[in-house]
């Protein structure tokens, strides 16, 4: 998870005020089983246009994009529709979620689940195991979020359709392997590289910590705590203080996306 912000709330509420009677009528018909869906397709697409942009087109919980194995994005209700119909169309109660996370959460009690729009950092809530790439909770809210959403586990443990539900751990392990492979090559050849070249490669790795990319927090956490990566930074520091200061500035900027790390 990374901290998110809801933009264009005023625009959404203006649209909602003009549409709420139609929305509420349709939803009431849905509750009385006169409609199969809680919302019309046109209004669903309108809400999605506001909502999905806030998470850069990825799941606000697990940070995967549709093509990364989480399934297509859905409109998730933090407080389930069945628990409070007055919040069904409230922007504060809506969250972009992949099919997997939304299905697993279902109608479970959402009280205490981490809300990416209400947090500035998740370092006190979540922890990534450096070896297994599993995520666990640190705070009570973090533990509840992991427990309810099963963020640390492979989706196949829940016997879900593999066509839509691919394991999150597999993706995180792939990130680990890609980073390790790149850093081993860079470490092996660092003595033969110019500082300019090594500096450019380090910056390129840091720039991959992109809020618009899938699994931003996993990539940031693993890279920033990787021993080889930090040895390369120390090597640049020993050769060129100016370039190190540029790297250090970028490190501080990207560290906000990191969660806590667990070493065995």
C-alpha positions in Angstrom: 0.0 0.0 0.0 1.0 3.6 -0.6 -0.7 6.8 0.6 -3.2 8.1 -1.9 -5.2 11.3 -2.3 -8.7 11.8 -3.6 -8.8 14.6 -6.0 -11.7 16.3 -7.7 -14.0 15.6 -4.8 -15.9 18.8 -5.5 -16.4 17.7 -9.1 -17.7 14.3 -7.9 -20.1 15.7 -5.4 -21.4 18.2 -8.0 -22.1 15.2 -10.3 -23.6 13.3 -7.4 -26.0 16.0 -6.5 -27.3 16.1 -10.0 -27.6 12.3 -10.2 -28.4 11.2 -6.7 -32.2 10.7 -7.2 -31.6 8.4 -10.2 -28.8 6.6 -8.3 -30.9 6.1 -5.2 -33.9 4.9 -7.1 -31.9 2.3 -9.0 -30.2 1.1 -5.8 -33.6 0.8 -4.0 -34.8 -1.4 -6.9 -31.6 -3.4 -6.6 -32.3 -4.0 -2.9 -35.8 -5.2 -3.7 -34.4 -7.4 -6.4 -36.0 -5.5 -9.3 -32.5 -4.8 -10.7 -29.6 -7.2 -11.0 -26.9 -4.6 -10.5 -26.6 -1.9 -7.8 -25.8 0.8 -10.5 -26.3 1.4 -14.2 -23.3 0.9 -16.5 -23.2 4.5 -17.5 -23.1 5.7 -13.9 -20.6 3.0 -13.0 -18.2 4.3 -15.7 -18.7 7.8 -14.4 -17.7 6.9 -10.8 -14.8 4.9 -12.1 -13.5 7.9 -14.1 -13.3 9.8 -10.8 -12.1 6.9 -8.6 -9.6 4.9 -10.6 -7.5 8.0 -11.4 -6.8 8.4 -7.6 -4.9 5.1 -7.5 -3.2 5.5 -10.9 -5.2 2.6 -12.3 -4.2 0.1 -9.7 -5.7 -1.6 -6.7 -5.5 0.7 -3.7 -5.0 -2.4 -1.4 -2.4 -4.6 -3.2 -1.2 -2.1 -5.8 -1.5 -4.5 -8.7 -2.8 -3.4 -12.1 -5.3 -5.5 -14.0 -2.6 -7.1 -16.1 -0.5 -8.0 -13.1 -2.8 -10.7 -11.8 -5.3 -9.0 -9.5 -8.1 -9.0 -12.0 -10.0 -6.0 -13.4 -10.6 -3.0 -11.1 -13.9 -2.7 -9.3 -15.6 -0.1 -7.1 -15.0 -1.3 -3.6 -17.1 0.0 -0.7 -15.1 0.4 2.5 -18.3 0.1 4.5 -20.2 -2.6 2.5 -23.4 -1.7 0.7 -25.3 -4.1 2.9 -24.1 -2.4 6.1 -24.9 1.2 5.3 -26.9 2.1 2.2 -26.4 5.9 2.9 -22.7 5.5 2.1 -23.1 3.6 -1.2 -22.3 6.7 -3.3 -20.2 8.6 -0.9 -16.8 9.3 -2.4 -15.1 8.9 1.0 -16.5 5.3 1.1 -15.3 4.3 -2.3 -12.0 2.7 -3.2 -10.6 1.2 -6.4 -9.9 -2.5 -5.8 -8.8 -5.4 -7.9 -11.2 -8.4 -8.3 -9.2 -10.5 -6.0 -9.1 -8.1 -3.0 -12.7 -7.1 -3.5 -13.8 -10.7 -3.6 -11.8 -11.7 -0.5 -13.0 -8.8 1.5 -16.6 -9.2 0.5 -19.0 -8.0 3.3 -16.5 -8.4 6.1 -16.4 -5.7 8.8 -14.2 -2.9 7.4 -13.7 -1.1 10.8 -10.0 -0.9 11.4 -8.9 -1.8 7.8 -6.2 0.5 6.6 -7.5 3.2 4.2 -4.8 4.4 1.8 -6.6 7.8 1.6 -6.3 8.3 5.4 -2.6 7.4 5.9 0.6 9.3 5.1 2.9 6.3 5.6 2.5 2.6 6.1 5.9 1.9 7.8 4.2 1.6 11.2 1.5 -0.7 9.9 3.1 -3.1 7.4 6.3 -5.1 7.1 7.9 -6.9 4.1 9.9 -10.0 4.8 13.2 -9.6 2.9 13.5 -13.4 2.3 10.0 -14.7 1.7 8.5 -11.5 0.2 5.4 -11.9 2.4 3.8 -8.9 4.0 2.7 -8.9 7.6 1.0 -6.4 9.9 2.8 -4.4 12.6 0.0 -2.3 14.1 -3.4 -3.7 15.1 -4.9 -2.1 12.0 -2.1 -3.5 9.8 -2.7 -7.0 11.2 -6.4 -6.7 10.6 -5.9 -5.5 7.1 -3.6 -8.4 6.3 -5.9 -10.9 8.0 -9.0 -9.7 6.1 -7.5 -9.1 2.7 -4.9 -11.9 2.9 -2.4 -9.6 1.2 0.6 -11.7 2.2 -0.5 -15.0 0.7 -0.9 -16.6 -2.7 -4.5 -16.3 -4.0 -4.4 -20.0 -4.9 -4.6 -20.8 -1.2 -8.2 -19.6 -1.4 -9.0 -21.9 -4.4 -10.0 -19.0 -6.5 -10.3 -19.2 -10.3 -6.7 -18.9 -11.6 -7.9 -17.2 -14.7 -8.5 -14.1 -12.7 -6.6 -14.6 -9.4 -2.9 -15.0 -9.7 -0.7 -15.0 -6.6 0.6 -11.7 -5.3 3.7 -13.4 -3.9 4.8 -14.6 -7.3 4.8 -11.0 -8.5 6.8 -9.8 -5.5 9.3 -12.5 -5.9 9.7 -11.5 -9.6 10.5 -8.0 -8.4 13.1 -9.4 -6.0 14.8 -11.4 -8.7 14.9 -8.6 -11.2 16.5 -6.2 -8.7 19.0 -8.8 -7.5 20.1 -9.7 -11.0 20.6 -6.0 -11.9 22.5 -5.2 -8.8 24.8 -8.3 -9.0 25.9 -7.2 -12.5 26.4 -3.6 -11.3 28.4 -4.6 -8.3 30.6 -7.0 -10.3 31.6 -4.3 -12.8 31.6 -1.2 -10.6 35.4 -1.0 -10.5 35.4 -0.8 -14.3 32.6 1.7 -14.6 33.0 5.4 -14.5 31.3 7.2 -11.6 29.0 8.9 -14.1 27.8 5.6 -15.5 27.2 4.0 -12.1 25.5 7.2 -10.9 23.1 7.1 -13.9 22.3 3.4 -13.2 21.5 4.0 -9.5 19.3 7.0 -10.4 17.5 4.8 -13.0 16.8 2.2 -10.4 15.5 4.8 -8.0 13.3 6.4 -10.7 11.6 3.0 -11.1 10.0 3.7 -7.7 7.1 5.3 -9.5 3.8 6.0 -7.9 2.1 5.2 -11.2 3.7 1.7 -11.4 2.3 -1.5 -10.0 3.7 -2.6 -6.6 5.4 0.7 -5.8 5.8 -0.1 -2.1 7.2 -3.5 -2.6 9.8 -2.3 -5.1 10.7 0.7 -2.9 11.0 -1.4 0.2 13.2 -4.1 -1.3 15.4 -1.9 -3.3 16.1 0.7 -0.6 17.0 -2.1 1.9 19.1 -4.1 -0.5 22.7 -4.5 0.8 24.3 -4.5 -2.7 22.3 -1.4 -3.7 23.5 0.5 -0.6 27.1 -0.7 -1.2 27.0 0.9 -4.6 25.7 4.1 -3.2 28.5 4.0 -0.6 31.0 3.5 -3.4 29.7 6.6 -5.3 29.9 8.5 -2.0 33.5 7.6 -1.5 34.3 8.8 -5.0 32.1 11.8 -5.6 30.3 13.6 -2.7 28.3 15.8 -5.1 26.8 12.9 -6.9 26.1 11.1 -3.6 24.1 14.2 -2.4 22.0 14.0 -5.6 21.3 10.3 -4.9 20.6 11.0 -1.3 18.0 13.6 -2.2 16.2 11.1 -4.5 16.4 8.4 -1.7 14.6 10.7 0.7 11.9 11.4 -1.9 11.3 7.8 -2.7 11.5 6.4 0.8 7.9 7.7 1.5 6.7 4.7 -0.5 8.5 2.1 1.6 7.0 0.0 4.3 9.0 -1.6 7.1 11.4 -4.4 6.4 12.1 -7.7 8.2 15.5 -9.4 8.0 16.0 -12.9 9.3 
